[in-house]
Amino acid sequence: MSDPLQALVLRLGVLVLVAAITLGAWAALLTWSAYRRRRAMRASAVPELAQGGPTILLFTGTLCSECQTQKEIIEGLLSEAANGWRLREVHAAREVGVARRFGVETVPATVVIDAGGRPRAVNYGLIDAGSLREQLAAG
């Protein structure tokens, strides 16, 4: 093999290795996220979080700009129709036990809770109005 051909083969090998590592890390992240979501959905009912009716828990943080955006999206949905849903804002760093219960590690995060206090949907990160609307209709 000539030197230019060996160099090309080496570069292709490194590229394949980097791609494989990247894909493996991405798959591990997706698996972990799915595990957290399943674990949160299996959480037992927490009637005190439901505040007497179906509730959206919004996990926030002090310096979270997306949390304000998420709050505005939720408030917009709640004002669209008088559907009985309530919003409860939870500061994740101050209410660590509640955050752990639902697998919240980043903010914003939302948990849709039915009137009995059972989780019906868990979202990590900013969720759009359409997806949240579907979750509220199903919950």
Secondary structure, 3 states (H helix, E strand, C coil): CCHHHHHHHHHHHHHHHHHHHHHHHHHHHHHHHHHHHHHHHCCCCCHHHHCCCCEEEEEECCCCHHHHHHHHHHHHHHHHCCCCCEEEEEECCCCHHHHHHCCCCCCCEEEEECCCCCEEEEEECCCCHHHHHHHHHHC
